[in-house]
Amino acid sequence: MSRDETRAWLGLSLNLAVLPGLGTLLLRRWAAGAVQLLLSAGGALCATVWLVWFLRAWARLGHFPLDRGPLFPAGVAGSVSFVVSWVWSGRTAWKEIRALREG
């Protein structure tokens, strides 16, 4: 396995297991990596803010809040954003691996 292929596998691992966009930046795809990183970090932040709000409302009310709260749309958008960046970053690194293997 070449050094470049090892780097590509490391990029794929970082993108899928740590934070989408980090591996893409390692592969020197600066624009795509920055956008993936912003999408994933922003999405995770939005989803986490909604989850914390929801759990606090649940504890305060003493029962499951059926209305999901005012931050629910931000939580859904954040989750979708994170998943999109995760799939995109995985595909980016996988394309790099395939290109190195083919030629």
Wavefront OBJ file of the C-alpha trace (Angstrom):
o trace
v 0.000 0.000 0.000
v 1.414 3.375 -0.990
v 1.791 6.346 1.302
v -0.955 8.224 -0.579
v -3.332 5.295 -0.254
v -2.619 5.100 3.477
v -3.431 8.817 3.735
v -6.680 8.256 1.822
v -7.699 5.420 4.168
v -6.898 7.622 7.150
v -9.028 10.375 5.600
v -11.931 7.972 5.186
v -11.572 6.810 8.784
v -11.496 10.373 10.103
v -14.520 11.350 8.033
v -16.623 8.387 9.115
v -15.524 7.860 12.713
v -14.417 11.223 14.075
v -15.881 14.289 12.336
v -16.909 14.656 8.711
v -14.627 17.061 6.896
v -11.465 16.377 8.899
v -10.398 13.564 6.598
v -11.233 15.624 3.542
v -8.970 18.375 4.833
v -6.253 15.749 5.360
v -6.664 14.838 1.683
v -6.052 18.505 0.836
v -9.527 19.117 -0.533
v -9.733 22.474 1.219
v -13.065 23.877 -0.009
v -15.025 20.625 0.264
v -13.428 19.827 3.615
v -14.277 23.242 5.059
v -17.907 23.016 3.943
v -18.224 19.438 5.240
v -16.693 20.446 8.554
v -19.022 23.442 8.916
v -22.080 21.351 7.999
v -21.192 18.566 10.395
v -20.179 20.745 13.345
v -23.114 23.122 12.880
v -25.540 20.266 12.455
v -24.260 18.463 15.532
v -24.513 21.689 17.523
v -28.123 22.350 16.446
v -29.193 18.780 17.180
v -27.480 18.853 20.582
v -29.058 22.186 21.548
v -32.512 20.794 20.741
v -31.807 17.554 22.633
v -30.662 19.410 25.757
v -33.729 21.662 25.599
v -35.994 18.639 25.163
v -34.458 16.723 28.071
v -34.686 19.766 30.350
v -38.352 20.255 29.391
v -39.002 16.585 30.097
v -37.393 16.846 33.534
v -39.236 20.109 34.312
v -42.655 18.813 33.224
v -42.267 15.355 34.698
v -43.661 13.734 31.547
v -42.712 13.324 27.903
v -43.260 16.655 26.081
v -45.454 15.744 23.133
v -45.065 19.062 21.306
v -41.283 18.447 20.745
v -40.570 22.100 21.499
v -39.818 25.246 19.516
v -36.295 24.088 18.654
v -37.453 20.879 16.969
v -37.063 22.219 13.389
v -33.478 23.269 14.192
v -32.814 19.805 15.633
v -34.126 18.080 12.516
v -32.241 20.438 10.203
v -29.073 19.865 12.218
v -29.455 16.100 12.059
v -30.046 16.186 8.307
v -27.067 18.511 7.854
v -24.812 16.174 9.824
v -25.916 13.083 7.890
v -25.463 14.847 4.537
v -21.944 15.948 5.467
v -21.133 12.453 6.761
v -22.219 10.762 3.519
v -20.557 13.440 1.363
v -17.253 13.221 3.224
v -17.260 9.428 3.079
v -17.893 9.519 -0.650
v -15.115 12.079 -1.156
v -12.534 9.924 0.621
v -13.744 6.731 -1.072
v -13.367 8.364 -4.503
v -9.785 9.266 -3.570
v -9.034 5.650 -2.595
v -10.498 4.327 -5.850
v -8.569 6.872 -7.939
v -5.305 5.851 -6.293
v -5.990 2.151 -6.818
v -6.880 2.605 -10.482
v -3.936 4.521 -11.478
l 1 2 3 4 5 6 7 8 9 10 11 12 13 14 15 16 17 18 19 20 21 22 23 24 25 26 27 28 29 30 31 32 33 34 35 36 37 38 39 40 41 42 43 44 45 46 47 48 49 50 51 52 53 54 55 56 57 58 59 60 61 62 63 64 65 66 67 68 69 70 71 72 73 74 75 76 77 78 79 80 81 82 83 84 85 86 87 88 89 90 91 92 93 94 95 96 97 98 99 100 101 102 103
